[in-house]
């Protein structure tokens, strides 16, 4: 790390740690909403959950930040209010109950006492969604309720058409528990692998993965151990692997990719140079760069992955610029455009430019005139100006 970068990092470390993480929210109670009127609800999304969290003592919390030896299974029906704005997860103020007319809320929660029941429910949903599944893996400092709401926001704002499955590992939701959270993500590797295999057995023909922040550590470690096992039953069903703001040491990431070996499915890294949460993380990790704010796109692309640099777009309501992939209206809709494609994007610059331009025109002025996205593939660099002159 350069001296200038080190000084800048030190200057933001304290406030970043105070604010950092992948979720906010005033309460950890999932079941804490007042009654809703149907006309106040914009949409309801059913989120399937596989979690390595322990059952919470407070039944309204459902699952806690403690670790479970076994994987637990559930489904949550999440309602969105008619006042919802793309890129936002509407929360109540601290101390207030959720009002489904103004906030994301859990309408119903069902627990599956056995994995067979969970698999059957997945199978029924997959039949309705042409075998497509999206696995979302949250990041650091995320309590259970916020992991559910973020999954529902991504599904809704992206317009995703498949079966959503949340992998919720045992994060405490507390800033001071960075090391605990990292260890919890590591503990969840077998649970994620088993869930991917269950999806395949339940009838999934395409499994896309979207991971955020520390959830990328869990994702890459699981893909690595699956490669080591030599079992390709899930490997052949993987679609896109989208790594948003990866909180992984760059050297570790490269070693994981080397062990995974030949990649038969697209891997995308979404990064941003102004990610203050990852700047703080790099200090904790001995001033080593993280993948999510790495300064050399071409180096990452040389590993056979596609790098999407979104440093030039706004972050929405995220002061740390750590959740742009979900909170910027263009990015979350571009994500949905990608995931809903029947065919894989071939990396052609004209195709990528056309798709982003079409979304930007539909979103009007939400991006500003200076926004740009830089896509670096193993073959070329594509610089796409949004809302301004190319």
N, C-alpha and C positions, 0 to 999 in steps of 0.2 A: 504494500500500500504506500502511495506517495505521501510526503509530509503534508501537502495541502489536503489530500483526502483524509488523512488521519486527523488533522485538526478539525476538519468539517465534521467528521464522524464523532469526535469527542464533544463537539458543540451541540450535537443533536441527541447524544446517547441518553441523557437523563429524561428529557421530554418524550423521546421515542419509546423508551421502556415504559414510561408511565401510560402511554397511549397505545402501544403496539399490540399486535395480535390480529386475528382474522375475524373477530366478531366483537360487537359491543352488546348493549342491551342491559336493562336494569334489573333483571331477575333471571333465575335459573328454573323457574316453574314453567313447565310446558303447558300444563292444564290450569290456566289461571285467567280465563276469559269470561266476560259477561255474556249473556245470551245475545244471539245475533238474529237479525231480521233478514230473510232471504234477499230482499231487494237491496240490501247494503253490501252484498258479497259480489265481488268481481269474478272470482273463479275459485275452484277447489282442486287441489292437486294431491294425489295419493303418493306418498313417499314410502317406499319399502326401506327398512333399516336393518342392517347387521352391525352389531356393536360389541366392542370388547369392554364396554363400561359395565360396572356393577349396578344392580338395581338400587335405586335411591331409597333412603329411609323415608323421605317425604314423597308420598305416592304421586303428588302433583308434579314433582320434578321428573319422575319416571326413571331416568338413569342419571347416575352421578358422575363425578370425575374419578372415582376409584376404579381400579382395574378388576376385571372378572377373569377367572380361569377359563371359563367357557364363553363362546360367542352367544350373545342374546339376540333375539329377532323380534321385530315389531313392524307395524305399519302405522303411519300417521296421516290423517287427512288434514291438510293445511288450507285455510281459507285466506284469500287476499281481499282487502277492502277495495271498494270502487274508487277510492281516492289514491290508489297506488300509482306511483310514478316509476317508470322503468329505471332500473339500476339501484333502487332503494329497497331496504327492508324496513317497513314502518314499525317502530317500537313505541310503547308508551313511555312517558317520563318516569323517572325513578320513583318507586313507591306506588305507582298507579297500576290498576289491573288492565289487562288487554281488552280493548273494545274492537270486536271484529269489523265494525263500521269504519275504523280508522287505522287498525293495526293488523299485521299478520297474526293468525291465531290457530291453535290446534282444535279442530272440530271434533275429532274422534281419534283415539289411540287403541290399537289392538295388539296384544302380546301373543307371540307364538311360543308355546312351551316346548316345542320340539322342532328340529330343523326340517322334518318331513312336511309339517304343516306350512312352514314358510316356503318351501320349495313348490308345493302345490299351488299356493297363492301366486308365486312368481310365474309359474307355468300358465295359469289362467290369464294373467296380465300380458305375458309375452305373446300369447295367441292373438290378442287384440292389437298388438303393436308390431306385428310382422317379425317377431323375434329380435327386435332391437332393444338394447338396454344401455342405460347411461349410469356409470358408477361415479359418484362424486365423493371425494375424500377431502375433508376440511383440514384446516391448519391449526397452528399453535393458538393457545388461549381461547378456546372455543367451547363453551358449555354445551350440553346436549340440545337445549332448546334452540340456541342460535345456529347450531349445525343443521337442524331440521329446516329452520326458516330460510337459511341461505340456499339450501338445496331447492326448496320450493321457488325461491326468487329466480334462480338460474333457469329452472325448468320453464317457468312462466314467461320470463322476459326473453328467453332465447327462442320460445315457440317450439321446444323440443317435443317430438311426437312419440317417443318410445317409453319404455318402463324405467322410471328413475329409482335408483338404489343408492342410499346413503351409507357409506362406511363411516361410523362415528367411533373413533378411538378415544381412549380415556384421558382427555385433556381436562384439567381442573378449571380452566377459564380464568386463572390468576396469572398476572404478569410475572410474579416471582418464581413461577414453577417451570421455567424454560427447560431445565434439565429433566425434570420429571416428565414433562410432555414429550421430550425427545425419546426418552426411554419407553414411554407408553406407545409411541408410534412404532418403535421397534418391536415391542411385544405383540403388536397387532398384525405382524406379517403373515403368520399362519392363518389368522382369521380372514384376511383379505384373500389369500390364495384359495381358501376353502369356499369363500363366497363366490369367487369367479368360477370355480368348478361347479358349484350349485347352479349358477346361472346357466352354464353350458348344459348341464344335465336337465334343467327345466325347459330347455328349448331355445335358448338365446343363440342366434346365428351371427349377430354382430354385437360386440360389447365395446363401447367407447368408455374411456376413462378421462375424467377431469379432476385434477388434484390441485390443491392450493397450498402454498407456503410449506410448512413442515409436513403436510400430507404427501408432498412429493418424495420425501425421504422414505416414507412407508411404501409408496408406489414403486420406486426404483428398487428398493431392497426386495420387494415381493417378486418383481419381474426377474431380478437376479437369481433368487432362489428357485424360481420356476425353471429358469434356463439350466441351472445346475442339475435339476431333477431329471431333465431330458424328456419329461412328459409334455407332449405338444397338443393335448386335447383342448386346452384353453387358448394356447398360442394361436391356433388356426382360426379362432373366433374373435380375436381382438381386432377392433377397428382403429380409431384414432386414440392416441395417448397424448393428452394435452396437459402440459406441466406449467401452471401459472405461478409466477413469482417463486420459483423453487428455492427453499431455504436449505440448500445443500452446498457443501464445500465443492468448489470446481474440480479439484483433483479427485475427490471421492466420486463425483458424478462421472468423470471420465473412466475411472476404474470400474464403476458399475456397468457402463455401456460396453466396455471391453469384455466383461464377463458375460453379459447378455448375448453378445455376438451379433451375427447377421440379423438385421431388423427387417422383418417382412411386413410391418405395419408402420404408418407414419407416427413419428414423435415430433411434437411441437413444443418449443419452449417460449413462453410469453414472458418477456423481461422488461424492466424499466430502470433507467439509470438513476431516477430520482426516488427510488423506493427507500424511504427512511427507516422502515422496520428492518429491512435486510442490512442496512448500514449498521444499525445497532447490533444485529445478529453477528455480523462479521467481526465486530470488536470482541464480543463474547467468545468467538471462535479463534482468537489469536490474530486478528486483523487479516484473516484469509477471505478472499472474495467469495461471495455466494453466486450461484448460477443465475439467480433472478435479477442481479444488478451487475453482471459481469460486463466488462468493457470491450470484449472481443467477440463480436457476433460470428465472424468468419471462422474463428477457432472452434466454436461450438458446431457450426454447420459442417465443418470438415469431418465431424464424427458421424455424419449421415443423418442429422436431424435438421428441422426447419426452425429458424429463430424468428420470432415476431417481436420486434422492438417497438414498444408503445410509449417510449419516453416522451414523444411529441404530442400525446393526447392528454386531455384533462382526466382527473381522477374521480369526478363526481363529488361525493361527500366524504371521501376518505382523505384525511389530512396527512396520512403517511404514504399515500400513493401505492399502497400495498394490495389493493383489491380492484384495480382498474378493470381486470378481465370481466368482473361481474357488475361493477358499478358505473362504468361508462356505457351509455346506451348503444353506441356503435359496436363496441367490443362484444357485449353480451348477445346482440343480434347477429353479429358475424359468427360468433360461436355456434348459435343455433343453425345458421345457414350451412355451416360446415357439417354439423352433426346430423342434420336432416337429409344430407345428400345421399342419393342412392349409390352413386359411384364415388370413388376416392378422387380428391382433387389431384391433378397431375403436376402441380407446381408451376404451370404455365403462367407467365407474368400477366398476359392479357386476361386470362380467366380470373386471377386474383384481383386485378385492378377493377375489372367490370363488376365483380361482386361487391367490393367495398364501395365503389362509386354509387351503385344502386341503393345500398343501405344508407349511405350518407345523405343522398338526396331525399330519401323518405324521412330521415330524422331532422331535416331542416337545419336550424341554427344551433343545435345542441352542442356541436363540437367546436365552434369557433372557426376562424378563418385560417389559423396557422397550424392546424392539426396535421400530423403525418404519421404513417406507419411504415416501418422499414422491415421488409421480409427478406431474410437471407437463407437461401436454400443451399444445398451442396453444390449447386451449379451456377447460381446467379444471385445478384442483389437487386431487389425490387423496391424502389422508393415511391410511395404512394401518398400524394398530398390530398387531404380531404377538406373540402369547403373552400379551397383557394385555387390558385393556378398551378398546374403541373409543369 
